Amino acid sequence: MNLTCFDCGHALVYIIIQLDAFMINCIVIDDDYNITRVFSDILELMGLNVLACGYDGKEAAELYEKHHPDLIFTDIMMPRYDGFYGIEKIKEFIVLFLYAWRKSKILV
């Protein structure tokens, strides 16, 4: 298990990742284009697969529905739709998905 620490401009981020087992897919959300680019580059250097970048909470929810990433990196303070909006919409999607899955007759 790797513990990695880096400064992404306005936030110090600690990530614990086990890269040996599988490829981790993620999306990056921030209203600052430069931060999303630099943060995405850092994540890719660490071995993560950045599927897409978004620039507000609404895009976070849309990208989650489209890509179903393992991880979401989001800023909270963004104009228009903030990070809390995205988190709430993603939680609604996950709850609906889990409810539908539990009603399924297929067992895996």
VMD Tcl script that builds the backbone (N, CA, C; Angstrom):
set m [mol new atoms 324]
animate dup $m
set s [atomselect $m all]
$s set {name element resname resid chain x y z} {
  {N N MET 1 A 0.844 -1.171 0.000}
  {CA C MET 1 A 0.000 0.000 0.000}
  {C C MET 1 A 0.888 1.232 0.000}
  {N N ASN 2 A 0.559 2.204 -0.835}
  {CA C ASN 2 A 1.347 3.417 -0.963}
  {C C ASN 2 A 0.609 4.586 -0.327}
  {N N LEU 3 A 1.317 5.423 0.435}
  {CA C LEU 3 A 0.766 6.667 0.952}
  {C C LEU 3 A 1.480 7.782 0.223}
  {N N THR 4 A 0.729 8.567 -0.516}
  {CA C THR 4 A 1.318 9.633 -1.297}
  {C C THR 4 A 0.734 10.958 -0.847}
  {N N CYS 5 A 1.582 11.965 -0.727}
  {CA C CYS 5 A 1.152 13.293 -0.316}
  {C C CYS 5 A 1.641 14.294 -1.356}
  {N N PHE 6 A 0.762 15.212 -1.785}
  {CA C PHE 6 A 1.201 16.273 -2.675}
  {C C PHE 6 A 0.329 17.499 -2.489}
  {N N ASP 7 A 0.878 18.652 -2.861}
  {CA C ASP 7 A 0.179 19.920 -2.731}
  {C C ASP 7 A -0.397 20.286 -4.082}
  {N N CYS 8 A -1.712 20.424 -4.168}
  {CA C CYS 8 A -2.398 20.709 -5.427}
  {C C CYS 8 A -2.799 22.179 -5.485}
  {N N GLY 9 A -1.909 23.077 -5.115}
  {CA C GLY 9 A -2.216 24.500 -5.183}
  {C C GLY 9 A -2.893 25.002 -3.932}
  {N N HIS 10 A -4.135 24.632 -3.719}
  {CA C HIS 10 A -4.870 25.138 -2.563}
  {C C HIS 10 A -5.271 24.047 -1.583}
  {N N ALA 11 A -4.810 22.838 -1.803}
  {CA C ALA 11 A -5.169 21.755 -0.883}
  {C C ALA 11 A -4.043 20.741 -0.803}
  {N N LEU 12 A -3.760 20.305 0.392}
  {CA C LEU 12 A -2.795 19.235 0.590}
  {C C LEU 12 A -3.576 17.934 0.580}
  {N N VAL 13 A -3.184 17.019 -0.277}
  {CA C VAL 13 A -3.967 15.812 -0.495}
  {C C VAL 13 A -3.140 14.590 -0.124}
  {N N TYR 14 A -3.748 13.690 0.657}
  {CA C TYR 14 A -3.147 12.409 0.981}
  {C C TYR 14 A -3.981 11.325 0.325}
  {N N ILE 15 A -3.331 10.432 -0.384}
  {CA C ILE 15 A -4.043 9.357 -1.054}
  {C C ILE 15 A -3.375 8.035 -0.685}
  {N N ILE 16 A -4.183 7.073 -0.257}
  {CA C ILE 16 A -3.684 5.731 0.011}
  {C C ILE 16 A -4.210 4.843 -1.098}
  {N N ILE 17 A -3.304 4.216 -1.822}
  {CA C ILE 17 A -3.691 3.452 -2.997}
  {C C ILE 17 A -2.922 2.141 -3.034}
  {N N GLN 18 A -3.606 1.112 -3.389}
  {CA C GLN 18 A -2.953 -0.159 -3.686}
  {C C GLN 18 A -3.025 -0.321 -5.203}
  {N N LEU 19 A -1.915 -0.104 -5.871}
  {CA C LEU 19 A -1.915 -0.105 -7.328}
  {C C LEU 19 A -1.672 -1.479 -7.920}
  {N N ASP 20 A -1.231 -2.416 -7.130}
  {CA C ASP 20 A -0.870 -3.713 -7.671}
  {C C ASP 20 A -2.084 -4.526 -8.116}
  {N N ALA 21 A -3.200 -4.400 -7.431}
  {CA C ALA 21 A -4.345 -5.278 -7.663}
  {C C ALA 21 A -5.109 -4.960 -8.941}
  {N N PHE 22 A -5.364 -3.703 -9.226}
  {CA C PHE 22 A -6.175 -3.343 -10.379}
  {C C PHE 22 A -5.973 -1.876 -10.724}
  {N N MET 23 A -6.455 -1.490 -11.900}
  {CA C MET 23 A -6.378 -0.098 -12.331}
  {C C MET 23 A -7.537 0.670 -11.707}
  {N N ILE 24 A -7.244 1.783 -11.074}
  {CA C ILE 24 A -8.267 2.600 -10.434}
  {C C ILE 24 A -8.703 3.689 -11.414}
  {N N ASN 25 A -10.003 3.747 -11.682}
  {CA C ASN 25 A -10.570 4.764 -12.566}
  {C C ASN 25 A -11.136 5.897 -11.725}
  {N N CYS 26 A -10.927 7.134 -12.176}
  {CA C CYS 26 A -11.417 8.270 -11.404}
  {C C CYS 26 A -11.860 9.405 -12.317}
  {N N ILE 27 A -12.595 10.359 -11.742}
  {CA C ILE 27 A -12.909 11.617 -12.403}
  {C C ILE 27 A -12.442 12.746 -11.491}
  {N N VAL 28 A -12.111 13.881 -12.089}
  {CA C VAL 28 A -11.612 15.036 -11.353}
  {C C VAL 28 A -12.550 16.211 -11.630}
  {N N ILE 29 A -13.006 16.875 -10.559}
  {CA C ILE 29 A -13.944 17.981 -10.671}
  {C C ILE 29 A -13.378 19.203 -9.955}
  {N N ASP 30 A -13.224 20.300 -10.688}
  {CA C ASP 30 A -12.805 21.572 -10.104}
  {C C ASP 30 A -13.144 22.664 -11.113}
  {N N ASP 31 A -13.568 23.821 -10.629}
  {CA C ASP 31 A -13.931 24.908 -11.537}
  {C C ASP 31 A -12.714 25.570 -12.192}
  {N N ASP 32 A -11.531 25.299 -11.688}
  {CA C ASP 32 A -10.300 25.856 -12.255}
  {C C ASP 32 A -9.694 24.845 -13.232}
  {N N TYR 33 A -9.692 25.191 -14.510}
  {CA C TYR 33 A -9.188 24.288 -15.555}
  {C C TYR 33 A -7.749 23.857 -15.278}
  {N N ASN 34 A -6.891 24.788 -14.876}
  {CA C ASN 34 A -5.483 24.460 -14.636}
  {C C ASN 34 A -5.312 23.450 -13.501}
  {N N ILE 35 A -6.115 23.583 -12.460}
  {CA C ILE 35 A -6.022 22.630 -11.354}
  {C C ILE 35 A -6.441 21.238 -11.821}
  {N N THR 36 A -7.522 21.147 -12.607}
  {CA C THR 36 A -7.940 19.825 -13.083}
  {C C THR 36 A -6.864 19.197 -13.943}
  {N N ARG 37 A -6.199 19.975 -14.779}
  {CA C ARG 37 A -5.153 19.441 -15.653}
  {C C ARG 37 A -3.962 18.959 -14.829}
  {N N VAL 38 A -3.470 19.783 -13.912}
  {CA C VAL 38 A -2.301 19.414 -13.109}
  {C C VAL 38 A -2.631 18.227 -12.207}
  {N N PHE 39 A -3.788 18.280 -11.554}
  {CA C PHE 39 A -4.186 17.193 -10.666}
  {C C PHE 39 A -4.339 15.890 -11.447}
  {N N SER 40 A -4.929 15.965 -12.636}
  {CA C SER 40 A -5.083 14.775 -13.484}
  {C C SER 40 A -3.728 14.206 -13.876}
  {N N ASP 41 A -2.809 15.071 -14.235}
  {CA C ASP 41 A -1.462 14.619 -14.600}
  {C C ASP 41 A -0.784 13.913 -13.430}
  {N N ILE 42 A -0.922 14.477 -12.225}
  {CA C ILE 42 A -0.325 13.862 -11.038}
  {C C ILE 42 A -0.940 12.485 -10.788}
  {N N LEU 43 A -2.270 12.414 -10.887}
  {CA C LEU 43 A -2.943 11.132 -10.663}
  {C C LEU 43 A -2.493 10.084 -11.681}
  {N N GLU 44 A -2.362 10.482 -12.931}
  {CA C GLU 44 A -1.917 9.545 -13.960}
  {C C GLU 44 A -0.486 9.096 -13.722}
  {N N LEU 45 A 0.371 9.989 -13.250}
  {CA C LEU 45 A 1.739 9.604 -12.898}
  {C C LEU 45 A 1.754 8.601 -11.750}
  {N N MET 46 A 0.745 8.685 -10.876}
  {CA C MET 46 A 0.635 7.754 -9.753}
  {C C MET 46 A 0.019 6.426 -10.180}
  {N N GLY 47 A -0.433 6.327 -11.433}
  {CA C GLY 47 A -0.980 5.071 -11.928}
  {C C GLY 47 A -2.490 4.993 -11.999}
  {N N LEU 48 A -3.186 6.092 -11.713}
  {CA C LEU 48 A -4.637 6.100 -11.820}
  {C C LEU 48 A -5.052 6.434 -13.250}
  {N N ASN 49 A -6.209 5.950 -13.645}
  {CA C ASN 49 A -6.757 6.237 -14.961}
  {C C ASN 49 A -7.807 7.335 -14.808}
  {N N VAL 50 A -7.502 8.547 -15.280}
  {CA C VAL 50 A -8.444 9.659 -15.199}
  {C C VAL 50 A -9.371 9.562 -16.411}
  {N N LEU 51 A -10.632 9.245 -16.140}
  {CA C LEU 51 A -11.609 9.041 -17.213}
  {C C LEU 51 A -12.100 10.354 -17.799}
  {N N ALA 52 A -12.267 11.375 -16.953}
  {CA C ALA 52 A -12.798 12.652 -17.432}
  {C C ALA 52 A -12.597 13.720 -16.369}
  {N N CYS 53 A -12.734 14.972 -16.807}
  {CA C CYS 53 A -12.685 16.120 -15.907}
  {C C CYS 53 A -13.971 16.913 -16.072}
  {N N GLY 54 A -14.456 17.462 -14.971}
  {CA C GLY 54 A -15.632 18.312 -14.997}
  {C C GLY 54 A -15.350 19.587 -14.237}
  {N N TYR 55 A -16.249 20.560 -14.375}
  {CA C TYR 55 A -15.967 21.889 -13.849}
  {C C TYR 55 A -17.033 22.427 -12.898}
  {N N ASP 56 A -18.010 21.593 -12.516}
  {CA C ASP 56 A -18.964 21.953 -11.470}
  {C C ASP 56 A -19.669 20.693 -10.976}
  {N N GLY 57 A -20.492 20.853 -9.944}
  {CA C GLY 57 A -21.159 19.710 -9.337}
  {C C GLY 57 A -22.122 18.996 -10.267}
  {N N LYS 58 A -22.743 19.737 -11.162}
  {CA C LYS 58 A -23.669 19.110 -12.115}
  {C C LYS 58 A -22.899 18.173 -13.047}
  {N N GLU 59 A -21.756 18.640 -13.545}
  {CA C GLU 59 A -20.926 17.780 -14.397}
  {C C GLU 59 A -20.402 16.571 -13.622}
  {N N ALA 60 A -20.140 16.735 -12.327}
  {CA C ALA 60 A -19.686 15.606 -11.509}
  {C C ALA 60 A -20.720 14.493 -11.547}
  {N N ALA 61 A -21.982 14.844 -11.345}
  {CA C ALA 61 A -23.050 13.841 -11.354}
  {C C ALA 61 A -23.201 13.210 -12.737}
  {N N GLU 62 A -23.138 14.029 -13.781}
  {CA C GLU 62 A -23.269 13.514 -15.149}
  {C C GLU 62 A -22.119 12.575 -15.497}
  {N N LEU 63 A -20.900 12.958 -15.122}
  {CA C LEU 63 A -19.737 12.125 -15.424}
  {C C LEU 63 A -19.758 10.834 -14.607}
  {N N TYR 64 A -20.259 10.908 -13.375}
  {CA C TYR 64 A -20.375 9.693 -12.575}
  {C C TYR 64 A -21.330 8.708 -13.247}
  {N N GLU 65 A -22.492 9.210 -13.678}
  {CA C GLU 65 A -23.464 8.330 -14.338}
  {C C GLU 65 A -22.905 7.730 -15.627}
  {N N LYS 66 A -22.126 8.505 -16.337}
  {CA C LYS 66 A -21.578 8.044 -17.619}
  {C C LYS 66 A -20.451 7.036 -17.441}
  {N N HIS 67 A -19.544 7.286 -16.492}
  {CA C HIS 67 A -18.310 6.495 -16.383}
  {C C HIS 67 A -18.274 5.502 -15.219}
  {N N HIS 68 A -19.046 5.721 -14.165}
  {CA C HIS 68 A -19.014 4.868 -12.965}
  {C C HIS 68 A -17.584 4.671 -12.442}
  {N N PRO 69 A -16.892 5.769 -12.094}
  {CA C PRO 69 A -15.505 5.649 -11.627}
  {C C PRO 69 A -15.416 5.019 -10.235}
  {N N ASP 70 A -14.213 4.545 -9.913}
  {CA C ASP 70 A -13.940 4.014 -8.579}
  {C C ASP 70 A -13.789 5.145 -7.564}
  {N N LEU 71 A -13.228 6.279 -8.004}
  {CA C LEU 71 A -12.976 7.430 -7.135}
  {C C LEU 71 A -13.426 8.713 -7.818}
  {N N ILE 72 A -13.840 9.677 -6.988}
  {CA C ILE 72 A -14.183 11.008 -7.481}
  {C C ILE 72 A -13.389 12.007 -6.655}
  {N N PHE 73 A -12.638 12.860 -7.319}
  {CA C PHE 73 A -11.926 13.943 -6.652}
  {C C PHE 73 A -12.670 15.224 -7.010}
  {N N THR 74 A -13.235 15.906 -5.997}
  {CA C THR 74 A -14.010 17.102 -6.286}
  {C C THR 74 A -13.662 18.253 -5.355}
  {N N ASP 75 A -13.697 19.426 -5.925}
  {CA C ASP 75 A -13.626 20.659 -5.161}
  {C C ASP 75 A -15.015 20.867 -4.564}
  {N N ILE 76 A -15.107 21.592 -3.488}
  {CA C ILE 76 A -16.410 21.868 -2.885}
  {C C ILE 76 A -16.911 23.252 -3.294}
  {N N MET 77 A -16.073 24.253 -3.195}
  {CA C MET 77 A -16.478 25.626 -3.484}
  {C C MET 77 A -16.319 25.918 -4.971}
  {N N MET 78 A -17.449 25.864 -5.698}
  {CA C MET 78 A -17.454 26.158 -7.130}
  {C C MET 78 A -18.693 26.983 -7.439}
  {N N PRO 79 A -18.596 27.897 -8.411}
  {CA C PRO 79 A -19.789 28.664 -8.787}
  {C C PRO 79 A -20.807 27.763 -9.489}
  {N N ARG 80 A -21.984 28.260 -9.666}
  {CA C ARG 80 A -23.112 27.540 -10.274}
  {C C ARG 80 A -23.488 26.343 -9.408}
  {N N TYR 81 A -22.984 25.159 -9.690}
  {CA C TYR 81 A -23.289 23.960 -8.913}
  {C C TYR 81 A -22.045 23.575 -8.120}
  {N N ASP 82 A -22.132 23.623 -6.788}
  {CA C ASP 82 A -20.950 23.330 -5.972}
  {C C ASP 82 A -20.733 21.827 -5.813}
  {N N GLY 83 A -19.678 21.484 -5.121}
  {CA C GLY 83 A -19.339 20.076 -4.919}
  {C C GLY 83 A -20.387 19.320 -4.121}
  {N N PHE 84 A -21.040 20.015 -3.183}
  {CA C PHE 84 A -22.094 19.360 -2.405}
  {C C PHE 84 A -23.257 18.930 -3.301}
  {N N TYR 85 A -23.585 19.751 -4.291}
  {CA C TYR 85 A -24.640 19.403 -5.243}
  {C C TYR 85 A -24.274 18.090 -5.949}
  {N N GLY 86 A -23.047 18.017 -6.447}
  {CA C GLY 86 A -22.592 16.808 -7.135}
  {C C GLY 86 A -22.623 15.587 -6.239}
  {N N ILE 87 A -22.162 15.750 -5.007}
  {CA C ILE 87 A -22.143 14.632 -4.070}
  {C C ILE 87 A -23.559 14.143 -3.789}
  {N N GLU 88 A -24.484 15.067 -3.562}
  {CA C GLU 88 A -25.875 14.683 -3.296}
  {C C GLU 88 A -26.486 13.943 -4.483}
  {N N LYS 89 A -26.251 14.429 -5.706}
  {CA C LYS 89 A -26.807 13.771 -6.894}
  {C C LYS 89 A -26.191 12.384 -7.090}
  {N N ILE 90 A -24.910 12.263 -6.828}
  {CA C ILE 90 A -24.242 10.960 -6.958}
  {C C ILE 90 A -24.784 9.999 -5.903}
  {N N LYS 91 A -24.989 10.482 -4.683}
  {CA C LYS 91 A -25.568 9.632 -3.640}
  {C C LYS 91 A -26.949 9.153 -4.035}
  {N N GLU 92 A -27.771 10.019 -4.636}
  {CA C GLU 92 A -29.106 9.618 -5.099}
  {C C GLU 92 A -28.989 8.512 -6.143}
  {N N PHE 93 A -28.053 8.655 -7.058}
  {CA C PHE 93 A -27.870 7.657 -8.111}
  {C C PHE 93 A -27.444 6.319 -7.513}
  {N N ILE 94 A -26.518 6.359 -6.568}
  {CA C ILE 94 A -26.020 5.132 -5.946}
  {C C ILE 94 A -27.149 4.438 -5.178}
  {N N VAL 95 A -27.928 5.200 -4.434}
  {CA C VAL 95 A -29.033 4.615 -3.673}
  {C C VAL 95 A -30.041 3.976 -4.628}
  {N N LEU 96 A -30.385 4.662 -5.718}
  {CA C LEU 96 A -31.312 4.091 -6.692}
  {C C LEU 96 A -30.742 2.827 -7.310}
  {N N PHE 97 A -29.461 2.849 -7.622}
  {CA C PHE 97 A -28.809 1.683 -8.214}
  {C C PHE 97 A -28.840 0.497 -7.253}
  {N N LEU 98 A -28.477 0.753 -6.005}
  {CA C LEU 98 A -28.455 -0.331 -5.021}
  {C C LEU 98 A -29.857 -0.878 -4.774}
  {N N TYR 99 A -30.853 -0.009 -4.753}
  {CA C TYR 99 A -32.225 -0.454 -4.564}
  {C C TYR 99 A -32.651 -1.353 -5.726}
  {N N ALA 100 A -32.358 -0.920 -6.934}
  {CA C ALA 100 A -32.711 -1.715 -8.114}
  {C C ALA 100 A -31.950 -3.041 -8.100}
  {N N TRP 101 A -30.693 -2.999 -7.697}
  {CA C TRP 101 A -29.882 -4.213 -7.668}
  {C C TRP 101 A -30.437 -5.201 -6.641}
  {N N ARG 102 A -30.852 -4.715 -5.492}
  {CA C ARG 102 A -31.383 -5.604 -4.448}
  {C C ARG 102 A -32.702 -6.231 -4.878}
  {N N LYS 103 A -33.459 -5.545 -5.727}
  {CA C LYS 103 A -34.725 -6.089 -6.217}
  {C C LYS 103 A -34.514 -7.121 -7.332}
  {N N SER 104 A -33.303 -7.189 -7.837}
  {CA C SER 104 A -32.988 -8.086 -8.923}
  {C C SER 104 A -33.093 -9.550 -8.493}
  {N N LYS 105 A -33.442 -10.410 -9.427}
  {CA C LYS 105 A -33.503 -11.837 -9.151}
  {C C LYS 105 A -32.166 -12.539 -9.467}
  {N N ILE 106 A -31.237 -11.773 -9.975}
  {CA C ILE 106 A -29.933 -12.329 -10.354}
  {C C ILE 106 A -28.978 -12.189 -9.176}
  {N N LEU 107 A -28.324 -13.241 -8.804}
  {CA C LEU 107 A -27.323 -13.213 -7.749}
  {C C LEU 107 A -25.954 -13.431 -8.356}
  {N N VAL 108 A -25.004 -12.648 -7.911}
  {CA C VAL 108 A -23.646 -12.765 -8.437}
  {C C VAL 108 A -22.730 -13.205 -7.324}
}
mol reanalyze $m
mol bondsrecalc $m
mol representation Tube
mol addrep $m
